[in-house]
């Protein structure tokens, strides 16, 4: 099977395909401006073929949640390397498909779906692959979910490409599994102040608590103020937070008083994402639906709610 690792994207995308993607993106932006619902939602974190979910099921899921615009995060090339745990975590460890799959959905549903670029960061040719997909209409890089240090040379390469194209980078932080040593990520934030990094996943949320045990993926109980995540948001204007997945929902539910203050303090740099493999889009089995309800319940005003569910993403991704 041919993968991104076999050839640079500039060769794998024909000129006709490249133009088709570009025209679909442009047409979709214009169409979306005329069809937005009164309270539109932007979901910055979804995947194609997530745990065997079909494109049709994904489309129905997003419609049921009330999402107007969905940003698709592709997997990198399926390769056997230490950074993919010898292939065990290919597909973002969730059977997700690559960039071409995301492009197809974006072309089929202009205005409703956009796509990120992605690649295993220490794979030879990764810079060229990222560059090619960004030229084809990618609006960010991610999900960077690979077994490398979060301040390593491969992540610096990703940041350099993001800086060149002025797009955000979404990173999955998971203790001793993906993007190691979140406590050192300030090195990247300081070195690339013009690049917006979006933090996501268990370890980032654990580090909201100043007394956290980073090995605990879904901590419970009251949160001690002064955690690293809170400090990154306060100290670095280029650090953003993705509220998606079970880790985000766990944060909202474990200490609601702290969560209310957190949303108020950082209301300008929090982004709604679902990262949900559910097929229905409603009810307690749907993480995205539950996170939307939590944001609406814990926001101190309609203004804060709209920032998290729509306005912050619209501005960051220039939608």
Buried (B, 14 or more C-beta within 10 A) or exposed (E): EEBBBEBBBBEBBEEEBBEBBEEBBEEBBEEBEEEBEEEBBBBBBBBBBBEEBEBEBBBBBBEBBBBBBBBBBBBBBBBEBEBBBEEEBBBBBBBBBBBBBBBBBBBEBBBBBBBBBBBBBBBEBBBBBBBBBBBBBBBBBBBBBBBBBBBBEBBBBBBEBBBEBEBBBBBBBBBEBBBBBBEEBBBBBEEBEEBBBBBBBBBBBBBBBEEBEBEEBEBEEEBEEEBBBBBBBEEBEBBBBBBBBBBBBBBBEBBEEBBBBBBEEBBBBBBBBBBBBBBBBBEEEBBBBBBBBBBEEBBEEEEBBBBBBBBBBBEBBEB
